[in-house]
Amino acid sequence: MLDLSFRIPQKARLVVLAITPLAILGLVNSQIMSKEAIVADGHVVLLRLAPRDPRSLLQGDYMALRYRIAEEVASAARDAQLSDGVVVIRLDEDRVAAFEAIYDGQQLMANQLLLRFRKRGDSVRLASDAFFFEEGEWPTYQGAVYGELAVNDDGEAVLTGLRGGDRQKLGPVPDQ
């Protein structure tokens, strides 16, 4: 009978056990650095919030977010038969975004940016759909009208905060 079992030498196992956590940490850190670069160098974009879910009692102080332009993006993505892609958004003088079109390589104007989307089921995800805040700070954020994003030139977005109807930042403003 043929013996198909084999033994991995002890040194090889130790090497694998040592390298695997380092590789995972390296991958996680590269993702963090990528998001930090978007926040540091990205364009500030405001997305008007659609009616949103109140805070979650099971997860702590957190607000589920929906963006108004997501419905337009979902419709255009459905028409173009796309599940993931990039859209062109137009910014007004207050940096509030409006949907323009699905991006297909067209030249952007000075007041336009790209924004990446991911379609999941019937909904579209443009950026983070949750905003967490310190316990007891619900009154500070309950009047949120805009989600503030940092968006890089490739359309990758990071939610950086919430803003009220006057477009002023809500909550503590970090030192710059």
N, C-alpha and C positions, 0 to 999 in steps of 0.2 A: 504494500500500500504506500502511496506517495504522501509524504508529510508536507502539507502546504503552509504550516505555521512557520513563522520566523520571529526572531527576537531582535528588537532594536537595542543596540548597545546602550549601556547606562550613560555614557558621555553624550551620545546623540540626544537622548531624552532630556538631559540637563540643558543642553544647548537650545533645544526647542522650547523648553519651559522658560528659559531666560529670554529668548528672542520674542516669543509671542506677546507677552505683556508690553514689551518695548515697542513693538510694531503697532499694537492697539493704541498705546499712549501717543505715539507719533501721528497716527491717523486722526485721533480725536483733537490733538493740538493743532494740526493743519486745518481742520474744519473751523476751530475756534479762531485761528489767525485769519482765515478767509472772511469770516463774519465781522471780525474787528476791523479789517481793512475796508469792508463795505461801509461800516458805520463811520469810520474816520474820513474816508474819501468820497463817499457816495453823495448823490444829490438829495436834498430834502424834498420829499413829496408828501402831500396830504391827501388821503383818500377819505371821502365822506363815508361815515358809517351808516349802514342800513339799520333798521330796528334789530336789536341784538338781544341775546339771552342775558338775563340777570346773572349775577354771580352764582357760582356753584357752591352749594353748601357741603358737598362731599369732598371737594378738592381744596377748600380754603378760599381765600379772597382772590377771586379771579373773575374775569369777564370774557365771555365768548363773543368774538367780534365777527361781523359780516360787513363787507364793503359794498356800497351801492353799485359801483361799476362792475362788480362780479357778474351780475345778471346779464349785462350787455356782452361781456367777454364770453360767458357761457353760450349765449345765443350765437355769437359770431363763430366760436369754436365748433359748435354743433353744425352750423352751416358749412364750415370749411372741413368738417370731419376730422378735427384735431382733438387729441386728448391732452397734449402738452404743447407749449409753444411760447411765443413772445407776441405781445401787443404793443402798439404805439399809443402812448398817452400824451395828451396836450395839457400843459400847465398854464393856469391863469396867473395874473400878477401876484396872487397870494400863494402860489405854488400848489393850488388845489388841482388834482388830476381829473381829466375827463377822457373817456375812451375814444380813440380815433379809428383804429383798424387793426386787423391782424397784420403782423409784420411779415413782409415777404421780400425784404431787401431794399425797400424804397429808401430814398434819401430823407433824413430827418431834418425838420426845421429847427430853428433855435429854441423854440418853446416846447419841443417834443422830446420824449425819452422813451426808452424801451422798458417793458415790465414783463417778467416771466410769469407764466401761469401754468398750473397743473389742474387738469380736470379730473375729478373723482366722482363717478356717478353723474348726477345732474348738477352738482355744485362745482365751483371753480375756486381754487385756492391761489391767492395772489401773494400773500405774505402770511405771517403768523396769524392764526385765527383765535388766539388767546392772549390776554394781557393779565399778568399776575401782579399783585400789589400787596403791600404790607397789611397785616390784619388791622382792621379798624379804619382803614382809609377809603372805604366805599364811598362816603360822601364827597370825597375829593374827585373821584373819577366818574360818578354816576351821570354827570352832565356832558360826557364826552361826545363830540360831534365828528371829530376827525381822528384817524389813525395816522401817526407820523412815521414815515418810512425813510430809510436811507437806501438809495437805489444806485447801483453801479452802472457803468456804461453797457454792460451785457444784459441788464434787466434783472439781476439778482437783487432781492429786497430783504431788508431786515426791519422789523417793527422796532422803533426806538422810543415810542411814547404815545400818549394820547393828548389831544388838544380840544379845547372847548369851542363854542360857537364864535368866539372872538379870535380864534386861531392861536390863543396863548397856551403855552404848555401847562398841563395839569400835573400836580404833584411836585416833588422835589426836583430841582434842576441841577444835574451834576456839574461839578466844577470843571471848567474847560482848561 
